[in-house]
Amino acid sequence: MAGGDDAARRDTCYARLKQMAVHCRFRPGEHLKIGRLCERLRASSTPVREALIRLHAEGLVTASAREGFFARIPDAHEFSELYRLGRALLLHAVETSLPGGAPPDPTATAAPLADPPPQTAAWAAIEGLTLDLARLSGNREVARVIANVNDRIRCVRIIACLDADLVRGMVADARRLAHAVAAADTAVAAQTLETMLDRDIRRLPDLTKELLARAHAGGLG
């Protein structure tokens, strides 16, 4: 029983710290001192340290052998590399899995985007769609990598979704992509995916500046 309680505490600590990291609730470059985090989370040092090690392995915090762990500093180049990685994997999933394969249920795929979701939910709907596409490949590693990419770019995606004009365009693109996938239309799905992600990549410098300003002011809420 004690082992189960320890595992639950570790998982809870990890989930809370991950939420903070993903939503930029630490100042960019902030030294994540274990003692302070223990007080903040009301947790002992072991689960906090283990959570930070996991988050470092996932690219959600940085680390120095001598100084410990630090919050990420939002970087447009890093975001661009992550978007390009996601684009390559999702295009591969679409181009190799749709022809002759059984597409997902059209209703289930497009449902979160059937009506434009509120700005605060749009990023979650888009993440869900990218995970659906990754699962089309039937390759669990592709799905795992896409989930990690989504975690690491979520902060900048949330910033984009705070702009009403941007979020309308993002949702329209995602809806077109969902319908193309549901119809097993490989050409349209691939073209829409490339257009959608290329547009996001071009916006990254401005979005990253806005993200940095908000992160210094206290995060994304």
DONU-435972 format. One line per field, with one value per residue (C-alpha): residue in three letters; x, y, z. Coordinates in pm, 1 decimal. Layout:
REM DONU-435972
resn = c(ALA/...)
east = c(X/...)
north = c(Y/...)
up = c(Z/...)
//
This chain:
REM DONU-435972
resn = c(MET/ALA/GLY/GLY/ASP/ASP/ALA/ALA/ARG/ARG/ASP/THR/CYS/TYR/ALA/ARG/LEU/LYS/GLN/MET/ALA/VAL/HIS/CYS/ARG/PHE/ARG/PRO/GLY/GLU/HIS/LEU/LYS/ILE/GLY/ARG/LEU/CYS/GLU/ARG/LEU/ARG/ALA/SER/SER/THR/PRO/VAL/ARG/GLU/ALA/LEU/ILE/ARG/LEU/HIS/ALA/GLU/GLY/LEU/VAL/THR/ALA/SER/ALA/ARG/GLU/GLY/PHE/PHE/ALA/ARG/ILE/PRO/ASP/ALA/HIS/GLU/PHE/SER/GLU/LEU/TYR/ARG/LEU/GLY/ARG/ALA/LEU/LEU/LEU/HIS/ALA/VAL/GLU/THR/SER/LEU/PRO/GLY/GLY/ALA/PRO/PRO/ASP/PRO/THR/ALA/THR/ALA/ALA/PRO/LEU/ALA/ASP/PRO/PRO/PRO/GLN/THR/ALA/ALA/TRP/ALA/ALA/ILE/GLU/GLY/LEU/THR/LEU/ASP/LEU/ALA/ARG/LEU/SER/GLY/ASN/ARG/GLU/VAL/ALA/ARG/VAL/ILE/ALA/ASN/VAL/ASN/ASP/ARG/ILE/ARG/CYS/VAL/ARG/ILE/ILE/ALA/CYS/LEU/ASP/ALA/ASP/LEU/VAL/ARG/GLY/MET/VAL/ALA/ASP/ALA/ARG/ARG/LEU/ALA/HIS/ALA/VAL/ALA/ALA/ALA/ASP/THR/ALA/VAL/ALA/ALA/GLN/THR/LEU/GLU/THR/MET/LEU/ASP/ARG/ASP/ILE/ARG/ARG/LEU/PRO/ASP/LEU/THR/LYS/GLU/LEU/LEU/ALA/ARG/ALA/HIS/ALA/GLY/GLY/LEU/GLY)
east = c(0.0/284.0/439.2/112.2/90.2/447.9/372.6/59.9/257.7/524.4/264.0/80.4/401.8/506.5/165.5/162.0/516.0/451.5/143.0/351.1/628.4/400.5/201.7/508.2/422.9/792.6/984.1/1201.7/1536.0/1418.4/1629.5/1392.4/1521.2/1399.0/1348.0/1119.7/925.0/878.4/722.9/507.6/380.1/386.0/588.8/913.6/1232.1/1238.6/921.3/1009.2/1357.9/1225.6/963.4/1225.7/1442.8/1145.8/1062.3/1423.8/1418.1/1103.0/1259.3/1026.3/1296.1/1670.6/1944.6/2303.1/2513.3/2639.9/2346.5/2033.9/1717.4/1591.4/1274.9/1295.0/1349.4/1101.2/1298.4/1155.3/1422.5/1349.2/975.7/1042.0/1241.7/961.3/696.4/906.4/954.3/582.1/506.7/738.5/589.6/228.6/280.7/431.8/130.5/-114.3/67.8/132.0/-180.7/-476.5/-438.3/-630.2/-659.3/-964.0/-994.8/-1116.7/-1486.3/-1559.0/-1784.3/-1526.8/-1240.2/-1415.4/-1641.7/-1418.7/-1392.7/-1746.8/-1823.0/-1534.2/-1438.1/-1368.3/-1018.9/-917.6/-1019.0/-898.1/-542.2/-669.3/-887.4/-596.3/-367.3/-631.3/-647.2/-268.9/-270.4/-544.3/-326.7/-22.6/-220.7/-314.0/41.9/-11.0/332.3/326.2/660.4/521.4/226.5/460.8/680.3/380.6/243.9/579.4/594.3/245.4/356.5/662.5/483.8/160.8/265.6/314.5/0.3/-196.6/-57.7/-178.6/-523.3/-551.1/-584.4/-941.7/-837.5/-559.3/-778.4/-1047.9/-790.8/-636.2/-973.5/-1076.5/-752.9/-792.2/-1152.9/-1052.6/-779.5/-1017.6/-1269.4/-998.3/-870.7/-1223.2/-1274.8/-938.5/-834.7/-457.3/-368.8/-597.4/-504.0/-130.2/-163.2/-381.4/-144.2/157.3/-23.8/-145.6/192.2/393.8/168.6/225.3/602.8/603.5/425.4/668.1/899.4/610.8/433.5/752.4/800.7/447.1/501.9/819.4/637.7/354.0/590.4/784.3/451.4/340.6/259.4/-40.9/-284.5)
north = c(0.0/236.0/173.9/268.7/588.2/679.0/621.9/836.5/1118.5/1097.4/1107.6/1400.1/1595.9/1527.9/1629.3/1956.9/2052.7/1957.9/2180.1/2468.3/2411.7/2368.2/2681.6/2897.2/2952.3/2983.0/3289.1/3219.2/3083.3/3069.2/2848.5/2571.5/2517.5/2191.5/2333.7/2609.3/2369.7/2135.0/2421.9/2525.6/2173.3/2062.1/1762.5/1599.8/1640.7/1292.1/1317.9/1676.1/1577.4/1273.4/1489.2/1742.4/1463.1/1336.7/1686.2/1742.0/1416.6/1542.5/1878.2/2077.5/2210.8/2251.9/2136.4/2201.4/1934.1/2184.2/2420.3/2206.1/2267.7/2576.1/2686.9/2690.2/3018.4/3038.4/3029.6/3075.4/2855.8/2568.4/2602.7/2603.6/2282.0/2118.1/2228.4/2093.3/1761.7/1736.3/1825.6/1553.1/1283.7/1384.2/1403.2/1055.6/929.3/1083.1/977.2/618.7/540.6/690.9/514.9/190.9/225.4/269.0/638.9/733.1/794.0/1130.2/1242.3/1161.9/1325.5/1651.6/1679.9/1909.7/2147.7/2121.0/2460.6/2698.0/2624.9/2911.8/3051.7/2879.7/2537.8/2572.1/2464.0/2150.1/2057.4/2106.3/1896.7/1622.9/1624.5/1596.2/1299.1/1135.2/1179.8/1036.2/729.3/669.4/553.7/261.9/344.5/410.6/593.7/842.9/907.7/944.9/1197.9/1400.4/1410.1/1545.8/1801.4/1917.9/1962.5/2161.9/2396.4/2430.4/2761.1/2928.6/2766.2/2911.0/3256.0/3219.5/3120.8/3444.1/3632.7/3603.4/3633.3/3378.3/3129.1/3148.0/3068.0/2787.5/2625.8/2657.2/2490.0/2214.8/2154.1/2117.8/1875.9/1669.6/1637.4/1542.1/1271.5/1143.5/1122.4/943.9/1218.6/1191.5/1476.7/1733.8/1622.0/1650.3/1988.1/2128.0/2001.3/2160.3/2491.1/2492.4/2421.0/2642.0/2934.0/2861.0/2850.1/3193.0/3342.3/3203.0/3506.8/3738.0/3475.2/3399.3/3767.6/3779.8/3456.6/3589.5/3903.6/3702.1/3449.1/3726.5/3868.4/3542.4/3282.6/3177.5/3112.3)
up = c(0.0/86.5/-254.9/-422.7/-218.8/-313.7/-682.5/-658.4/-495.8/-765.4/-1041.4/-881.8/-836.4/-1195.0/-1333.2/-1139.9/-1238.0/-1599.3/-1605.5/-1472.0/-1725.1/-2026.1/-1942.1/-1867.8/-1501.9/-1427.0/-1539.0/-1845.1/-1724.9/-1361.7/-1134.8/-1025.2/-675.2/-529.3/-180.5/-303.6/-522.8/-227.5/-31.1/-326.5/-389.0/-25.0/-132.5/-26.1/-227.3/-382.9/-597.0/-692.4/-807.0/-994.1/-1166.9/-1277.4/-1415.8/-1619.3/-1743.3/-1845.8/-2043.3/-2217.8/-2307.9/-2082.2/-1847.8/-1886.4/-1651.0/-1551.8/-1381.9/-1125.0/-1081.0/-1116.4/-1314.8/-1496.4/-1674.4/-2051.9/-2230.1/-2519.9/-2843.7/-3192.7/-3351.1/-3114.5/-3179.7/-3554.8/-3529.0/-3329.2/-3578.3/-3865.7/-3685.3/-3624.7/-3986.1/-4118.9/-3896.0/-3958.2/-4335.0/-4323.2/-4126.9/-4374.2/-4690.2/-4580.9/-4381.6/-4567.9/-4905.0/-4877.3/-4502.6/-4287.6/-4196.0/-3850.4/-3788.6/-3959.2/-3675.9/-3408.1/-3597.8/-3680.9/-3375.4/-3163.4/-3459.3/-3596.3/-3445.5/-3378.7/-3017.0/-2777.0/-2798.2/-2475.4/-2614.7/-2973.6/-2898.0/-2723.9/-3021.1/-3260.4/-3040.5/-3037.5/-3415.7/-3451.2/-3213.3/-3421.4/-3729.9/-3551.3/-3447.2/-3810.4/-3864.0/-3627.7/-3487.0/-3113.0/-3126.8/-3378.9/-3148.9/-2850.0/-3030.8/-3151.9/-2796.1/-2678.1/-2959.6/-2862.6/-2501.5/-2602.9/-2844.9/-2647.4/-2494.7/-2831.3/-2970.8/-2678.9/-2759.9/-3118.8/-2991.8/-2792.3/-3122.0/-3252.6/-3618.1/-3583.7/-3400.4/-3668.9/-3936.8/-3732.5/-3667.1/-4032.7/-4143.3/-3885.0/-3987.3/-4353.4/-4251.0/-4036.4/-4320.3/-4570.5/-4335.5/-4273.5/-4650.5/-4692.2/-4936.9/-4905.1/-5142.6/-4981.1/-4629.1/-4700.1/-4872.7/-4595.0/-4327.5/-4496.9/-4546.0/-4186.8/-4027.7/-4265.0/-4172.7/-3803.6/-3854.2/-4021.4/-3720.2/-3463.8/-3422.3/-3329.8/-3121.0/-2929.0/-2843.3/-2706.5/-2516.4/-2354.7/-2241.0/-2089.2/-1931.3/-1756.1/-1638.3/-1475.6/-1738.7/-1940.0/-1656.6)
//
